[in-house]
């Protein structure tokens, strides 16, 4: 059975923003993420980590290319995510240079776990678990 989310309005635009649970330092946090098929990794603003006292700079440093062709530093960590009823480990990055007003749900560890369908006309995005064989 697919997990379905309605698009949310942000600055007058309907966008595929979904609630996801992220476990950081043994606590779960609800985070709203923009489902982005163009993003390699899930990336959160560093201020989230700073606000809870999580040393995000202890992660693996990578430089990711962004829409303007530049690169930003991102520190990757393996964290547990919850999307609907499903919990699983995923690489999550933090960056103090993420120059957009929302966090991103990227492809790594997500898009191979779910079949994802964007229904633009209906304003919904659905995630259907892909069975692992």
OpenMM code with the backbone's topology and positions (N, CA, C; nanometers):
from openmm import Vec3, app, unit

residues = "UNK UNK UNK UNK UNK UNK UNK UNK UNK UNK UNK UNK UNK UNK UNK UNK UNK UNK UNK UNK UNK UNK UNK UNK UNK UNK UNK UNK UNK UNK UNK UNK UNK UNK UNK UNK UNK UNK UNK UNK UNK UNK UNK UNK UNK UNK UNK UNK UNK UNK UNK UNK UNK UNK UNK UNK UNK UNK UNK UNK UNK UNK UNK UNK UNK UNK UNK UNK UNK UNK UNK UNK UNK UNK UNK UNK UNK UNK UNK UNK UNK UNK UNK UNK UNK UNK UNK UNK UNK UNK UNK UNK UNK UNK UNK UNK UNK UNK UNK UNK UNK UNK UNK UNK UNK UNK UNK UNK UNK UNK UNK UNK UNK UNK UNK UNK UNK UNK UNK UNK UNK UNK UNK UNK UNK UNK UNK UNK UNK UNK UNK UNK UNK".split()
positions = [
    Vec3(0.0843, -0.1191, 0.0000),
    Vec3(0.0000, 0.0000, 0.0000),
    Vec3(0.0883, 0.1247, 0.0000),
    Vec3(0.0698, 0.2158, -0.0937),
    Vec3(0.1539, 0.3360, -0.0990),
    Vec3(0.1283, 0.4313, 0.0184),
    Vec3(0.2329, 0.5045, 0.0524),
    Vec3(0.2245, 0.6123, 0.1509),
    Vec3(0.2088, 0.7399, 0.0684),
    Vec3(0.1020, 0.8139, 0.0923),
    Vec3(0.0713, 0.9297, 0.0078),
    Vec3(0.0739, 1.0582, 0.0894),
    Vec3(0.1318, 1.1607, 0.0301),
    Vec3(0.1399, 1.2925, 0.0934),
    Vec3(0.0847, 1.3969, -0.0018),
    Vec3(0.0066, 1.4902, 0.0516),
    Vec3(-0.0420, 1.6037, -0.0268),
    Vec3(0.0692, 1.7081, -0.0360),
    Vec3(0.0787, 1.7733, -0.1500),
    Vec3(0.1720, 1.8843, -0.1648),
    Vec3(0.1333, 1.9928, -0.0642),
    Vec3(0.2329, 2.0705, -0.0227),
    Vec3(0.2090, 2.1798, 0.0707),
    Vec3(0.2413, 2.3117, 0.0026),
    Vec3(0.1728, 2.4137, 0.0474),
    Vec3(0.1951, 2.5466, -0.0089),
    Vec3(0.3141, 2.6127, 0.0595),
    Vec3(0.4049, 2.6655, -0.0228),
    Vec3(0.5183, 2.7412, 0.0282),
    Vec3(0.5346, 2.8622, -0.0628),
    Vec3(0.5199, 2.9794, -0.0046),
    Vec3(0.5274, 3.1055, -0.0804),
    Vec3(0.4352, 3.1046, -0.2017),
    Vec3(0.3157, 3.0520, -0.1835),
    Vec3(0.2147, 3.0518, -0.2887),
    Vec3(0.2294, 2.9430, -0.3931),
    Vec3(0.3229, 2.8505, -0.3725),
    Vec3(0.3443, 2.7420, -0.4674),
    Vec3(0.3201, 2.6087, -0.3995),
    Vec3(0.2527, 2.5156, -0.4693),
    Vec3(0.2347, 2.3811, -0.4155),
    Vec3(0.3580, 2.2985, -0.4473),
    Vec3(0.4181, 2.2395, -0.3423),
    Vec3(0.5434, 2.1660, -0.3562),
    Vec3(0.5352, 2.0309, -0.2859),
    Vec3(0.6153, 1.9324, -0.3326),
    Vec3(0.6170, 1.8014, -0.2664),
    Vec3(0.7009, 1.8053, -0.1385),
    Vec3(0.6460, 1.8686, -0.0363),
    Vec3(0.7089, 1.8763, 0.0957),
    Vec3(0.6428, 1.7731, 0.1851),
    Vec3(0.7242, 1.6849, 0.2448),
    Vec3(0.6679, 1.5766, 0.3247),
    Vec3(0.7325, 1.5723, 0.4631),
    Vec3(0.6588, 1.5224, 0.5627),
    Vec3(0.7181, 1.5066, 0.6962),
    Vec3(0.7940, 1.3739, 0.7039),
    Vec3(0.9150, 1.3807, 0.7568),
    Vec3(0.9989, 1.2630, 0.7748),
    Vec3(1.0570, 1.2698, 0.9154),
    Vec3(1.0655, 1.1556, 0.9822),
    Vec3(1.1329, 1.1493, 1.1117),
    Vec3(1.2797, 1.1188, 1.0909),
    Vec3(1.3663, 1.1881, 1.1657),
    Vec3(1.5101, 1.1637, 1.1582),
    Vec3(1.5619, 1.1447, 1.2996),
    Vec3(1.6341, 1.0334, 1.3187),
    Vec3(1.6899, 1.0043, 1.4505),
    Vec3(1.8330, 1.0565, 1.4562),
    Vec3(1.8527, 1.1539, 1.5447),
    Vec3(1.9848, 1.2148, 1.5640),
    Vec3(2.0193, 1.2037, 1.7116),
    Vec3(2.1322, 1.1399, 1.7401),
    Vec3(2.1795, 1.1261, 1.8784),
    Vec3(2.0701, 1.0681, 1.9691),
    Vec3(2.0108, 0.9591, 1.9227),
    Vec3(1.9118, 0.8817, 2.0004),
    Vec3(1.7776, 0.9514, 2.0217),
    Vec3(1.7516, 1.0615, 1.9518),
    Vec3(1.6205, 1.1290, 1.9601),
    Vec3(1.5641, 1.1442, 1.8208),
    Vec3(1.4319, 1.1326, 1.8115),
    Vec3(1.3630, 1.1499, 1.6835),
    Vec3(1.3182, 1.2947, 1.6684),
    Vec3(1.3350, 1.3461, 1.5463),
    Vec3(1.2947, 1.4827, 1.5147),
    Vec3(1.2094, 1.4818, 1.3884),
    Vec3(1.0959, 1.5529, 1.3897),
    Vec3(1.0169, 1.5655, 1.2662),
    Vec3(1.0768, 1.6762, 1.1802),
    Vec3(1.1036, 1.6438, 1.0548),
    Vec3(1.1631, 1.7399, 0.9620),
    Vec3(1.0795, 1.7390, 0.8345),
    Vec3(1.0546, 1.8558, 0.7798),
    Vec3(0.9855, 1.8648, 0.6520),
    Vec3(1.0889, 1.8692, 0.5408),
    Vec3(1.0724, 1.7817, 0.4406),
    Vec3(1.1692, 1.7689, 0.3318),
    Vec3(1.1015, 1.7842, 0.1968),
    Vec3(1.1708, 1.8483, 0.1051),
    Vec3(1.1276, 1.8621, -0.0332),
    Vec3(1.1779, 1.7397, -0.1090),
    Vec3(1.0878, 1.6633, -0.1697),
    Vec3(1.1250, 1.5436, -0.2444),
    Vec3(1.1894, 1.5893, -0.3750),
    Vec3(1.3202, 1.5619, -0.3889),
    Vec3(1.3979, 1.6168, -0.4996),
    Vec3(1.4710, 1.5057, -0.5741),
    Vec3(1.4169, 1.4664, -0.6890),
    Vec3(1.4797, 1.3601, -0.7676),
    Vec3(1.6129, 1.4047, -0.8277),
    Vec3(1.6425, 1.5324, -0.8232),
    Vec3(1.7692, 1.5831, -0.8741),
    Vec3(1.8779, 1.5918, -0.7689),
    Vec3(1.8443, 1.5655, -0.6433),
    Vec3(1.9421, 1.5731, -0.5345),
    Vec3(2.0040, 1.4349, -0.5100),
    Vec3(2.1348, 1.4304, -0.5043),
    Vec3(2.2027, 1.3023, -0.4802),
    Vec3(2.1757, 1.2513, -0.3392),
    Vec3(2.1770, 1.3402, -0.2414),
    Vec3(2.1607, 1.3015, -0.1010),
    Vec3(2.0502, 1.3832, -0.0346),
    Vec3(2.0032, 1.3327, 0.0766),
    Vec3(1.9166, 1.4098, 0.1648),
    Vec3(2.0069, 1.5103, 0.2352),
    Vec3(1.9716, 1.6393, 0.2266),
    Vec3(2.0559, 1.7441, 0.2844),
    Vec3(1.9694, 1.8370, 0.3692),
    Vec3(2.0162, 1.8592, 0.4918),
    Vec3(1.9475, 1.9478, 0.5857),
    Vec3(2.0328, 2.0706, 0.6125),
    Vec3(1.9662, 2.1792, 0.6472),
    Vec3(2.0377, 2.2994, 0.6883),
    Vec3(2.1155, 2.2691, 0.8171),
    Vec3(2.2379, 2.3165, 0.8239),
    Vec3(2.3233, 2.2931, 0.9400),
    Vec3(2.2630, 2.3490, 1.0684),
    Vec3(2.1784, 2.4496, 1.0562),
    Vec3(2.1172, 2.5103, 1.1757),
    Vec3(2.0338, 2.4091, 1.2539),
    Vec3(1.9821, 2.3070, 1.1868),
    Vec3(1.9070, 2.2014, 1.2571),
    Vec3(2.0004, 2.1274, 1.3520),
    Vec3(2.1175, 2.0864, 1.3016),
    Vec3(2.2159, 2.0171, 1.3844),
    Vec3(2.2663, 2.1081, 1.4962),
    Vec3(2.2961, 2.2321, 1.4611),
    Vec3(2.3450, 2.3278, 1.5610),
    Vec3(2.2428, 2.3464, 1.6732),
    Vec3(2.1147, 2.3520, 1.6350),
    Vec3(2.0087, 2.3755, 1.7328),
    Vec3(1.9913, 2.2641, 1.8342),
    Vec3(2.0362, 2.1437, 1.8004),
    Vec3(2.0223, 2.0317, 1.8950),
    Vec3(2.1578, 1.9863, 1.9493),
    Vec3(2.2625, 2.0582, 1.9143),
    Vec3(2.3951, 2.0262, 1.9664),
    Vec3(2.4613, 1.9065, 1.9006),
    Vec3(2.4269, 1.8786, 1.7748),
    Vec3(2.4848, 1.7663, 1.7012),
    Vec3(2.6030, 1.8159, 1.6187),
    Vec3(2.7196, 1.7537, 1.6377),
    Vec3(2.8397, 1.7949, 1.5656),
    Vec3(2.8374, 1.7380, 1.4243),
    Vec3(2.7705, 1.8072, 1.3346),
    Vec3(2.7559, 1.7574, 1.1983),
    Vec3(2.8882, 1.7549, 1.1235),
    Vec3(2.9849, 1.8380, 1.1634),
    Vec3(3.1139, 1.8429, 1.0942),
    Vec3(3.1989, 1.7173, 1.1192),
    Vec3(3.1526, 1.6286, 1.2075),
    Vec3(3.2227, 1.5021, 1.2321),
    Vec3(3.1933, 1.4011, 1.1216),
    Vec3(3.1022, 1.4343, 1.0302),
    Vec3(3.0661, 1.3436, 0.9219),
    Vec3(3.1653, 1.3479, 0.8068),
    Vec3(3.1385, 1.2663, 0.7062),
    Vec3(3.2230, 1.2593, 0.5862),
    Vec3(3.1971, 1.3818, 0.4992),
    Vec3(3.3021, 1.4578, 0.4708),
    Vec3(3.2890, 1.5785, 0.3896),
    Vec3(3.2861, 1.5422, 0.2411),
    Vec3(3.1815, 1.5883, 0.1727),
    Vec3(3.1724, 1.5783, 0.0272),
    Vec3(3.1359, 1.7172, -0.0243),
    Vec3(3.1613, 1.7408, -0.1507),
    Vec3(3.1226, 1.8673, -0.2124),
    Vec3(3.0209, 1.8347, -0.3209),
    Vec3(2.9001, 1.8871, -0.3053),
    Vec3(2.7921, 1.8581, -0.3986),
    Vec3(2.7669, 1.9774, -0.4894),
    Vec3(2.7419, 1.9462, -0.6152),
    Vec3(2.7114, 2.0518, -0.7114),
    Vec3(2.5658, 2.0934, -0.6970),
    Vec3(2.5433, 2.2231, -0.7024),
    Vec3(2.4081, 2.2780, -0.6890),
    Vec3(2.3651, 2.3400, -0.8217),
    Vec3(2.2423, 2.3891, -0.8247),
    Vec3(2.1803, 2.4360, -0.9480),
    Vec3(2.2557, 2.5416, -1.0259),
    Vec3(2.3317, 2.6270, -0.9583),
    Vec3(2.4044, 2.7319, -1.0301),
    Vec3(2.5411, 2.6847, -1.0804),
    Vec3(2.5715, 2.5558, -1.0611),
    Vec3(2.6977, 2.5008, -1.1071),
    Vec3(2.8080, 2.5022, -1.0029),
    Vec3(2.7861, 2.5728, -0.8924),
    Vec3(2.8849, 2.5769, -0.7849),
    Vec3(2.8787, 2.4513, -0.6988),
    Vec3(2.9675, 2.4448, -0.6020),
    Vec3(2.9734, 2.3312, -0.5105),
    Vec3(2.9572, 2.3796, -0.3678),
    Vec3(2.8895, 2.2998, -0.2855),
    Vec3(2.8740, 2.3328, -0.1439),
    Vec3(2.9283, 2.2169, -0.0603),
    Vec3(2.9833, 2.2484, 0.0592),
    Vec3(3.0292, 2.1419, 0.1480),
    Vec3(2.9102, 2.0780, 0.2196),
    Vec3(2.9103, 1.9460, 0.2230),
    Vec3(2.8047, 1.8707, 0.2904),
    Vec3(2.8732, 1.7629, 0.3743),
    Vec3(2.8296, 1.7482, 0.4989),
    Vec3(2.8858, 1.6491, 0.5896),
    Vec3(2.7849, 1.5357, 0.6049),
    Vec3(2.8215, 1.4168, 0.5545),
    Vec3(2.7303, 1.3022, 0.5525),
    Vec3(2.7401, 1.2188, 0.6795),
    Vec3(2.6222, 1.1728, 0.7243),
    Vec3(2.6100, 1.0830, 0.8393),
    Vec3(2.5107, 0.9735, 0.8026),
    Vec3(2.5281, 0.8546, 0.8583),
    Vec3(2.4296, 0.7484, 0.8416),
    Vec3(2.3321, 0.7595, 0.9585),
    Vec3(2.2088, 0.7995, 0.9275),
    Vec3(2.1062, 0.8207, 1.0298),
    Vec3(1.9839, 0.7367, 0.9974),
    Vec3(1.9026, 0.7126, 1.0987),
    Vec3(1.7790, 0.6392, 1.0767),
    Vec3(1.6690, 0.7375, 1.0384),
    Vec3(1.5938, 0.7026, 0.9321),
    Vec3(1.4810, 0.7838, 0.8875),
    Vec3(1.3524, 0.7058, 0.9067),
    Vec3(1.2431, 0.7779, 0.9203),
    Vec3(1.1107, 0.7172, 0.9197),
    Vec3(1.0248, 0.7916, 0.8186),
    Vec3(0.9790, 0.7168, 0.7183),
    Vec3(0.8908, 0.7705, 0.6157),
    Vec3(0.7629, 0.6880, 0.6234),
    Vec3(0.6548, 0.7512, 0.6677),
    Vec3(0.5340, 0.6742, 0.6964),
    Vec3(0.5676, 0.5744, 0.8069),
    Vec3(0.5275, 0.4475, 0.7927),
    Vec3(0.5569, 0.3491, 0.8970),
    Vec3(0.6955, 0.2846, 0.8834),
    Vec3(0.7674, 0.3139, 0.7764),
    Vec3(0.8948, 0.2461, 0.7503),
    Vec3(1.0137, 0.3211, 0.8095),
    Vec3(1.0999, 0.2444, 0.8770),
    Vec3(1.2245, 0.2985, 0.9311),
    Vec3(1.3418, 0.2296, 0.8629),
    Vec3(1.4459, 0.3076, 0.8320),
    Vec3(1.5601, 0.2525, 0.7600),
    Vec3(1.6781, 0.3486, 0.7713),
    Vec3(1.8013, 0.2975, 0.7565),
    Vec3(1.9189, 0.3849, 0.7587),
    Vec3(1.9357, 0.4555, 0.6244),
    Vec3(1.9842, 0.5784, 0.6308),
    Vec3(2.0079, 0.6555, 0.5080),
    Vec3(2.1196, 0.7562, 0.5329),
    Vec3(2.1905, 0.7873, 0.4262),
    Vec3(2.2924, 0.8914, 0.4336),
    Vec3(2.2226, 1.0272, 0.4300),
    Vec3(2.2518, 1.1067, 0.5324),
    Vec3(2.1931, 1.2400, 0.5459),
    Vec3(2.3071, 1.3389, 0.5633),
    Vec3(2.3033, 1.4452, 0.4851),
    Vec3(2.4066, 1.5464, 0.4940),
    Vec3(2.3567, 1.6738, 0.5589),
    Vec3(2.4509, 1.7490, 0.6123),
    Vec3(2.4224, 1.8799, 0.6712),
    Vec3(2.5142, 1.9811, 0.6046),
    Vec3(2.4601, 2.0977, 0.5735),
    Vec3(2.5418, 2.2018, 0.5125),
    Vec3(2.4982, 2.3387, 0.5613),
    Vec3(2.5986, 2.4227, 0.5877),
    Vec3(2.5673, 2.5616, 0.6234),
    Vec3(2.5644, 2.6495, 0.4986),
    Vec3(2.5755, 2.5873, 0.3809),
    Vec3(2.5722, 2.6609, 0.2542),
    Vec3(2.4518, 2.6223, 0.1677),
    Vec3(2.3564, 2.5493, 0.2236),
    Vec3(2.2367, 2.5115, 0.1484),
    Vec3(2.1547, 2.6387, 0.1273),
    Vec3(2.1575, 2.6894, 0.0055),
    Vec3(2.1029, 2.8216, -0.0219),
    Vec3(1.9568, 2.8247, -0.0622),
    Vec3(1.8783, 2.7340, -0.0115),
    Vec3(1.7346, 2.7329, -0.0400),
    Vec3(1.6586, 2.7320, 0.0914),
    Vec3(1.5314, 2.7611, 0.0853),
    Vec3(1.4520, 2.7756, 0.2067),
    Vec3(1.3912, 2.6476, 0.2602),
    Vec3(1.4401, 2.5321, 0.2157),
    Vec3(1.3863, 2.4050, 0.2655),
    Vec3(1.4947, 2.2987, 0.2610),
    Vec3(1.4700, 2.1888, 0.3320),
    Vec3(1.5594, 2.0737, 0.3348),
    Vec3(1.5212, 1.9801, 0.2210),
    Vec3(1.6161, 1.8958, 0.1783),
    Vec3(1.5940, 1.8103, 0.0620),
    Vec3(1.5927, 1.6620, 0.0972),
    Vec3(1.5006, 1.5892, 0.0375),
    Vec3(1.5020, 1.4434, 0.0416),
    Vec3(1.5575, 1.3980, -0.0926),
    Vec3(1.6809, 1.3477, -0.0916),
    Vec3(1.7487, 1.3098, -0.2152),
    Vec3(1.7383, 1.1611, -0.2451),
    Vec3(1.8084, 1.1190, -0.3501),
    Vec3(1.7954, 0.9831, -0.4034),
    Vec3(1.8635, 0.8754, -0.3200),
    Vec3(1.9847, 0.9007, -0.2710),
    Vec3(2.0629, 0.7964, -0.2038),
    Vec3(1.9857, 0.7342, -0.0882),
    Vec3(1.9757, 0.6031, -0.0907),
    Vec3(1.9127, 0.5224, 0.0140),
    Vec3(1.7608, 0.5389, 0.0229),
    Vec3(1.7021, 0.6208, -0.0621),
    Vec3(1.5577, 0.6443, -0.0630),
    Vec3(1.4965, 0.5893, -0.1915),
    Vec3(1.5494, 0.6339, -0.3042),
    Vec3(1.4863, 0.6024, -0.4320),
    Vec3(1.5017, 0.4554, -0.4711),
    Vec3(1.5982, 0.3821, -0.4125),
    Vec3(1.6047, 0.2389, -0.4394),
    Vec3(1.5148, 0.1601, -0.3455),
    Vec3(1.4638, 0.2242, -0.2424),
    Vec3(1.3763, 0.1592, -0.1444),
    Vec3(1.2284, 0.1752, -0.1799),
    Vec3(1.1968, 0.2838, -0.2527),
    Vec3(1.0581, 0.3153, -0.2846),
    Vec3(1.0413, 0.3430, -0.4332),
    Vec3(0.9241, 0.3086, -0.4833),
    Vec3(0.8809, 0.3591, -0.6136),
    Vec3(0.8063, 0.4879, -0.5821),
    Vec3(0.8514, 0.5978, -0.6400),
    Vec3(0.7981, 0.7292, -0.6047),
    Vec3(0.7248, 0.7859, -0.7247),
    Vec3(0.6024, 0.8313, -0.7012),
    Vec3(0.5207, 0.8844, -0.8095),
    Vec3(0.4729, 1.0252, -0.7734),
    Vec3(0.5052, 1.1197, -0.8599),
    Vec3(0.4588, 1.2577, -0.8437),
    Vec3(0.3319, 1.2743, -0.9271),
    Vec3(0.2214, 1.3095, -0.8625),
    Vec3(0.0941, 1.3356, -0.9311),
    Vec3(0.0715, 1.4864, -0.9257),
    Vec3(0.1313, 1.5570, -1.0197),
    Vec3(0.1267, 1.7031, -1.0173),
    Vec3(-0.0164, 1.7572, -1.0209),
    Vec3(-0.0982, 1.7033, -1.1104),
    Vec3(-0.2348, 1.7548, -1.1262),
    Vec3(-0.3155, 1.7398, -0.9970),
    Vec3(-0.2960, 1.6273, -0.9270),
    Vec3(-0.3679, 1.6038, -0.8013),
    Vec3(-0.2952, 1.6615, -0.6804),
    Vec3(-0.1691, 1.7030, -0.7007),
    Vec3(-0.0925, 1.7617, -0.5916),
    Vec3(-0.0549, 1.6619, -0.4837),
    Vec3(-0.0160, 1.5415, -0.5249),
    Vec3(0.0261, 1.4408, -0.4270),
    Vec3(0.1534, 1.3717, -0.4755),
    Vec3(0.2281, 1.3200, -0.3800),
    Vec3(0.3437, 1.2350, -0.4085),
    Vec3(0.3242, 1.1076, -0.3266),
    Vec3(0.3491, 0.9920, -0.3907),
    Vec3(0.3300, 0.8657, -0.3193),
    Vec3(0.4577, 0.7835, -0.3225),
    Vec3(0.4761, 0.7070, -0.2173),
    Vec3(0.5919, 0.6202, -0.1991),
    Vec3(0.5405, 0.4784, -0.1788),
    Vec3(0.5827, 0.3889, -0.2655),
    Vec3(0.5464, 0.2483, -0.2507),
    Vec3(0.6719, 0.1685, -0.2281),
    Vec3(0.6742, 0.0939, -0.1187),
    Vec3(0.7914, 0.0150, -0.0825),
    Vec3(0.8214, -0.0886, -0.1889),
    Vec3(0.9488, -0.0991, -0.2249),
    Vec3(0.9931, -0.2003, -0.3210),
    Vec3(1.0462, -0.3176, -0.2386),
    Vec3(0.9898, -0.4354, -0.2610),
    Vec3(1.0333, -0.5511, -0.1829),
    Vec3(1.1764, -0.5862, -0.2172),
    Vec3(1.2536, -0.6172, -0.1155),
    Vec3(1.3938, -0.6569, -0.1328),
    Vec3(1.3979, -0.8080, -0.1488),
    Vec3(1.4554, -0.8551, -0.2619),
    Vec3(1.4636, -0.9999, -0.2792),
    Vec3(1.6060, -1.0452, -0.2890),
] * unit.nanometer
topology = app.Topology()
chain = topology.addChain("A")
for resn in residues:
    res = topology.addResidue(resn, chain)
    for name in ("N", "CA", "C"):
        topology.addAtom(name, app.Element.getBySymbol(name[0]), res)
